[in-house]
């Protein structure tokens, strides 16, 4: 279950960058997106895909990924500002419910990155 604090980080203004880390053949790859692009549906994160070709390639070989999100305005563990590290399983959807949800909001999306969170850790 995605915690209410993590949802607050994703949905509170101002917008902030999120990072997605994948790995294949022992090499990590990082791509960035925006917190405001993340939609939460059925306890999954949906992120519109414009390019992300290396991410797509990596997930075909190794579906494990890391997602980091942060927000300076949300109360953290000790002070204002917090972030999360999410470990999950990722895949690309080119059709179906997840794709349609993303495409309806982001006409430029060629796919939806679907992340099933396995764990989350508040880091700040």
TORLO-641825 format. One record per residue: x, y, z of N, C-alpha, C in turn; residue in three letters. Coordinates in steps of 0.1 Angstrom, whole numbers, padded with zeros to 4 digits, always signed. Example, Ala and Ser with C-alpha at 12.3 -4.5 7.8 and 13.67 -1.06 7.14 Angstrom:
+0132-0057+0078+0123-0045+0078+0132-0033+0078ALA +0128-0022+0071+0137-0011+0071+0129+0000+0079SER 
***
This chain:
+0008-0012+0000+0000+0000+0000+0009+0012+0000UNK +0005+0022-0008+0013+0034-0009+0009+0043+0003UNK +0018+0048+0010+0015+0056+0022+0010+0070+0019UNK +0002+0075+0028-0004+0088+0026+0007+0099+0025UNK +0018+0097+0032+0029+0107+0032+0036+0107+0018UNK +0037+0095+0012+0043+0094-0002+0033+0101-0012UNK +0021+0099-0010+0011+0105-0019+0011+0120-0017UNK +0013+0125-0005+0014+0139-0002+0027+0145-0010UNK +0038+0138-0009+0050+0142-0016+0048+0144-0031UNK +0041+0134-0037+0038+0134-0051+0029+0145-0055UNK +0019+0148-0047+0008+0157-0051+0009+0172-0046UNK +0018+0175-0037+0020+0188-0032+0028+0197-0041UNK +0024+0209-0043+0032+0219-0051+0043+0225-0042UNK +0054+0229-0048+0056+0230-0062+0061+0216-0067UNK +0060+0215-0081+0064+0203-0087+0079+0200-0085UNK +0083+0188-0085+0097+0184-0083+0100+0173-0092UNK +0113+0171-0095+0117+0160-0103+0117+0147-0096UNK +0114+0136-0103+0116+0122-0097+0126+0115-0106UNK +0133+0105-0100+0143+0098-0108+0139+0083-0108UNK +0141+0077-0119+0138+0062-0121+0151+0056-0125UNK +0155+0045-0117+0167+0038-0120+0164+0024-0124UNK +0170+0020-0135+0169+0006-0140+0183+0001-0142UNK +0184-0012-0143+0197-0018-0145+0196-0031-0154UNK +0206-0032-0163+0207-0044-0171+0222-0046-0174UNK +0226-0059-0175+0240-0062-0178+0249-0055-0168UNK +0245-0053-0156+0253-0047-0145+0255-0032-0147UNK +0248-0026-0155+0249-0011-0157+0236-0004-0153UNK +0238+0005-0145+0226+0013-0140+0223+0024-0151UNK +0210+0028-0152+0206+0039-0160+0196+0047-0152UNK +0197+0060-0153+0188+0069-0146+0181+0078-0156UNK +0168+0079-0154+0160+0089-0162+0151+0097-0152UNK +0149+0109-0156+0141+0118-0148+0127+0121-0154UNK +0118+0124-0145+0104+0128-0149+0100+0138-0138UNK +0087+0141-0138+0081+0150-0128+0071+0144-0119UNK +0072+0148-0106+0062+0142-0097+0048+0144-0102UNK +0045+0156-0108+0031+0158-0112+0027+0149-0123UNK +0036+0142-0130+0032+0133-0141+0027+0119-0135UNK +0031+0117-0122+0027+0104-0116+0013+0103-0112UNK +0006+0093-0117-0008+0091-0113-0008+0078-0105UNK -0016+0077-0095-0017+0065-0087-0030+0058-0090UNK -0030+0046-0095-0042+0039-0098-0040+0024-0094UNK -0050+0019-0086-0049+0005-0082-0036+0002-0075UNK -0031+0011-0067-0019+0009-0059-0006+0008-0068UNK -0007+0014-0080+0004+0014-0089+0007+0028-0093UNK +0020+0031-0096+0023+0044-0102+0023+0043-0117UNK +0017+0053-0123+0016+0053-0138+0023+0066-0142UNK +0033+0065-0151+0041+0076-0155+0041+0077-0171UNK +0038+0088-0177+0038+0089-0191+0052+0087-0197UNK +0053+0080-0208+0066+0078-0215+0066+0085-0228UNK +0076+0094-0229+0079+0101-0242+0090+0093-0249UNK +0101+0093-0243+0113+0086-0248+0116+0074-0239UNK +0124+0075-0230+0128+0064-0220+0131+0051-0227UNK +0138+0052-0238+0141+0039-0246+0151+0030-0239UNK +0161+0035-0232+0170+0027-0224+0162+0020-0212UNK +0154+0028-0206+0146+0023-0195+0137+0011-0200UNK +0131+0013-0211+0123+0003-0217+0131-0010-0220UNK +0142-0008-0226+0151-0019-0229+0155-0027-0216UNK +0159-0019-0206+0164-0025-0193+0153-0033-0187UNK +0141-0028-0187+0129-0035-0180+0126-0048-0186UNK +0129-0049-0199+0126-0062-0206+0136-0073-0201UNK +0147-0069-0196+0157-0078-0191+0156-0080-0176UNK +0153-0069-0169+0153-0069-0154+0142-0059-0150UNK +0131-0064-0145+0119-0056-0142+0120-0048-0129UNK +0131-0050-0121+0133-0043-0108+0137-0029-0111UNK +0132-0019-0104+0136-0005-0105+0135+0002-0092UNK +0141+0013-0092+0141+0023-0080+0135+0036-0085UNK +0126+0042-0077+0120+0055-0079+0123+0063-0067UNK +0128+0075-0070+0129+0085-0059+0120+0097-0062UNK +0114+0102-0051+0106+0114-0052+0108+0122-0040UNK +0107+0135-0041+0110+0144-0030+0101+0157-0031UNK +0100+0164-0020+0092+0176-0020+0097+0185-0008UNK +0101+0197-0011+0106+0206-0001+0096+0211+0009UNK +0083+0211+0005+0072+0216+0012+0065+0207+0022UNK +0068+0194+0021+0061+0184+0029+0070+0181+0041UNK +0064+0181+0053+0071+0178+0065+0078+0164+0065UNK +0090+0164+0068+0098+0152+0068+0100+0146+0082UNK +0109+0137+0084+0112+0131+0096+0116+0141+0107UNK +0124+0150+0103+0130+0160+0113+0127+0174+0110UNK +0124+0178+0097+0122+0191+0093+0114+0191+0080UNK +0111+0203+0076+0103+0205+0064+0111+0200+0052UNK +0105+0192+0043+0112+0187+0032+0114+0172+0034UNK +0110+0164+0025+0111+0149+0026+0112+0143+0013UNK +0116+0130+0013+0118+0122+0001+0116+0108+0004UNK +0114+0100-0007+0111+0086-0006+0120+0078-0016UNK +0124+0066-0013+0130+0057-0022+0119+0045-0023UNK +0115+0043-0035+0105+0032-0037+0112+0021-0046UNK +0111+0009-0041+0116-0003-0049+0104-0009-0055UNK +0105-0013-0068+0093-0019-0074+0096-0027-0086UNK +0086-0031-0093+0086-0038-0105+0080-0029-0116UNK +0087-0028-0127+0083-0019-0137+0080-0026-0150UNK +0071-0021-0158+0068-0026-0171+0062-0014-0180UNK +0062-0016-0193+0056-0006-0202+0043-0011-0207UNK +0033-0003-0206+0020-0006-0212+0017+0002-0224UNK +0014-0004-0235+0012+0002-0248-0003+0002-0252UNK -0011-0004-0244-0025-0005-0246-0032-0009-0233UNK -0045-0008-0232-0052-0013-0220-0054-0001-0210UNK -0059-0005-0198-0064+0005-0188-0053+0015-0184UNK -0041+0010-0181-0030+0019-0176-0026+0028-0187UNK -0025+0023-0199-0021+0032-0211-0032+0042-0213UNK -0044+0038-0213-0055+0047-0216-0056+0058-0205UNK -0053+0055-0193-0053+0065-0182-0043+0075-0184UNK -0031+0071-0188-0020+0080-0190-0022+0089-0203UNK -0026+0082-0214-0028+0088-0227-0039+0099-0226UNK -0050+0097-0218-0060+0106-0217-0056+0120-0211UNK -0045+0119-0203-0040+0131-0196-0028+0137-0204UNK -0020+0128-0210-0008+0132-0217-0008+0127-0232UNK -0013+0135-0241-0016+0131-0254-0002+0127-0261UNK +0009+0132-0257+0022+0129-0263+0028+0116-0258UNK +0022+0109-0249+0027+0097-0243+0026+0085-0253UNK +0037+0078-0255+0037+0067-0264+0035+0054-0257UNK +0036+0055-0243+0034+0043-0235+0032+0048-0220UNK +0028+0039-0212+0028+0042-0197+0038+0033-0190UNK +0046+0039-0182+0055+0032-0173+0046+0028-0161UNK +0045+0015-0159+0037+0010-0147+0046+0005-0137UNK +0045+0011-0125+0054+0006-0114+0045+0001-0103UNK +0048-0012-0100+0042-0018-0088+0051-0017-0076UNK +0048-0009-0067+0057-0007-0055+0058-0020-0047UNK +0070-0024-0043+0072-0035-0034+0076-0030-0020UNK +0083-0019-0020+0086-0013-0007+0088+0002-0008UNK +0087+0010+0002+0090+0024+0002+0097+0027+0015UNK +0106+0037+0014+0114+0041+0026+0115+0056+0026UNK +0110+0063+0036+0111+0077+0037+0126+0080+0041UNK +0132+0089+0033+0147+0091+0034+0151+0104+0041UNK +0141+0113+0042+0144+0126+0049+0133+0129+0059UNK 
***
